[in-house]
Amino acid sequence: MTSDGESLVRVETGQGVATLTLDSPHNRNALSTPLMTQLMAALEAAEGDEAVRVVVLSHTGPVFCSGADLKETAEAVTSGRIPVGMLGDVLAAIWECPKPVVARVGGPARAGGLGLVAAADIAICAEEATFAFSEVRLGVVPAVISATVLPRLTPRAAAELFLTGDTFDGRRAAQIGLVTAAAPAATLDATVAAYCGALVLGGPEALAGTKGVLHRRSTATVREELAELSALSVGYFQSEEGREGVRAFREKRHASWVPAGPEGA
């Protein structure tokens, strides 16, 4: 809630999925301090809820996220407390969330909004959605979002789009790795639901551990890295969750962690 009680992030849970919806359409879901504060609180709550297995980041209105709240930014320049300073915490919270995060992008995303998309583990956009790294056209640098965006994009695409600020569509976003897939707007929700249905079949601890593997930045030799990863794998096979998963596979049943209902059916 904001100081006047306004909710900018709506939360709905069901069937193992927590949907966090950016709900500030009046400013195109801009990344204001209140919205980012509420989003981090919602992420923390979802992370702590054992019933939640997957987090979906969605939006109301035609725009996913327009980037920094420029009105708030202009007013805060003199104080030095510029909202973008908080964006790093938001991106880290999404990136480090032990539960899979799926971004549902039904409309345009700009600048900081692309940082949110890239921080998610899986991102599905409408083919009609548009994107732009518009920072250079404002005389600023896409610095903070580069931490999540650059690991996703091909280097040539990153150089082109960071430097030009040009707009591109959902199909191009999928081609260069910014999103997982682009779907027709009419099938966007069904596509997101299908990914969530697949994700809840994974063991919670195994999913968290797999995210850790995906985000490793190792400087070790191959032999050292293999030794470390072998120990990690053995530990998971010996865990209670790993033993249950193997038993369930051999008994041809769902593992105990699969939610009852449509996704786990």
N, C-alpha and C positions, 0 to 999 in steps of 0.2 A: 504494500500500500504506500502511496505517496503521503505527504504531510496532510493533504486534504482528503485522504481515504481512497484515492483512485487506484484501482488495480490495473497494472499495465502488463501483467503476465498471468494468464489463466491456466489452471492446472486441472486436468482430468485424468483419472486412472481407471484401468479395467483390463482384465485378461493379461496381467503382467506388464502392461504398457502405461507409462506416464507421459501424457502429451502436454508439453509446455508451449502455450500459444502466446506469441507476442501480440499484445492487444492495445496498440497505440496508433490506430490508423490515421488519426488527425495529423500526425507528423510523419507518416509513412514508416512507422515502427523504428524511428531513429533511436540511436543508442544514447539516450539520455542517462544521467546518473541514476534517477529513480528506476528506470527500466532495467538497467544493468544490475542494480542492487537487488531488485525483485527476481531477476533471472537467476542470479547466483544463489539466492535463498531457495528458490524452487529446485534447482539442481541439487543442492545439499540435501533437501528433504527427500527427493527421489532416490538419491544415493543411499540414504539411511533407511529407506523403506524396503524391507525384505520381500514384500509382495511385488515390487517393481523390478522388472527384469530388463526392460528396454526403455529408453527415453527418446521421445520424438519431439523435435523442435519445429513448431509450425507458426502460423501467423494468421491474423485477421486482415481484411482489406486486400486490395490488389497488389500491394508491395510487400515483399518478404522483409527487407530491411534496407533503409536508405543510407546507412552508415552513421557517422557521427551526427549528433544533434548540433547543427551549426548555430542555431539560435542560442542555445546554452553555451556553446563554445565561445561565441562572440562576446557574450556577457561575462564570461569567466576569464578571459585573456589577462585582464589586469591583476586578478588574484593569483594566477598561476595554477589554479585547480581546474585544469581543462579536462573534460570528460574522457577524452581518449586515453588519459593516464590510467583509467580504470579498466580499459578494454583488455589489457594483458591478463588481468586476473580472470576476466570472463572467459577468454579463450583457453587459458590454462585449466579452468574448471571443467570445460567441455572436453578438452583433450585428455585430461587425467581422470575423468569419470571412469570408475571401474566397470560401469555398465555400458553396453553399446548405445551410442547416440546416433539417431537418424534425423537428418534435416529434410523437412518437407518444404520445398521451395516452389510455391505456386505463382510467383510473380517476380518482379525485378529485385535485384540485390546490387548494392553499390558499396565500394570502399570497405569500411569495417564490416558490413554485412557479409562480404565474401570471406572475411576471417571466420565468421560463425560457420558458414557452409563448409569451409575447409577443415575446421576443427572437428566436425562431426565425423564419425567413423564411416558412415554411409550417407550419401546425399542424393536425393531424387528430386529432379526439377521438372517443371512443365517445359515442353519443347519451346513454348512461346515466351518463357521467362528470358529476361535480358540481364546482362551483367556488365560491370565496368569497374576497373581500378581507376577511379576518377581523381585520385589524390593529386597527381601532377598538375591537373588543370585547375586546382585550387592553390597551387604553389606549395604543396606539402608532399611528404614522402610516405609511401605505403610501408612503413617500417614495422609497426607492431604486428600487423596481419601477416607479414612475410614469414613469421615463425611457423604458422600453420599452413599458409598457402604454398610456399616454395617446395615443401616436401611432396605436394600433390601434382604440381604443374611440370610439364616438360620445360627444360631450360629456355628453349627458343620462344615458346609461347609466353613464358614469364617475362622475358625481356621485351617482347613485342607489346604485350598488353599493359605491363607496368609503365613502360615509357610513353606509349601513345595515349593511354586512357580511353582507347576506342571501346565501343559497345559491341558485345557479341551475344549470341543466343544460346539456348539450352543445348542444342546439338553440338555446338563448338565447345561448350563447357564440358560435355561428356568426352569429347575427343581428346582434350588436353588434360583430363584428369581432375578438373575442379569438382565435378560431380560424378557419382557412380553411374547414373543413367538419367536419360531424359525421356519423359513419357508424354503422350498427348494429355492435355489438361483434363480431359474426360476420364482418364484412367489413372491419374496421379494418386488419388487416395487408395485405389486398389493395389497399385504397385507398392506404395509404402506399407500397406497392411500385409502384403505378401512377404516383404523383407522382415517385418516384425514377427510374423508367424514362423519364419525360419530361425530367427535369432533366439526366440524363447525356448527352442529345442536344445540349446547349448547349456551346459552346466554353468551356474553363476561364477564359481571360482575359476573354471576353465576359460570362460569368456574374459574375465579380468586378467588372467595370466596371459591369454593370447594377445590382448591389447598391449600388455607390457612388452611382449615379443615384437609386435608391430612397431612400437615406438622406441625400440632400443637404438642407441647411437653408440655402437661399440667401436673402439679403436684397437681392439685386441687382434692378434693373429688369427687366422682361420682355425688352427688347431686349438688355441685357447678358447675361441668362441664356441667351437663344437663341444669342448669339454664342459663349458658352462651351460650350454643349451641341453646337453645330454643329462646333466644333473637335474636341470629344471624339469625335463620330461619325465625322468624316473620318479621325481617327487610327486608329480601330478598323478602318475599311474598308481602310486602307492597311497594316495590320499583317499579319504572316505568317498569323496565325490567320484574319483576315478574308478574305484572298485564298484560303486553302484552303476556307473555308466557301462562298464564291461558286463556286469551281471544282466543289466537290462537288455543289452544287445544280444547276449547269448540266449536270454529268455524270450526274445522277440516281443518286448513290451516297451512302453515309454519309461524313461527314467523318472525317478521320484520328483525331480525338480520341474518337470514340464507342467505348465498350468493347465487346469481342466478348462474345457471350453473350445471354441472354434480353432484357436491357434494350436492348441495341444491335441486336437482330435486326431 
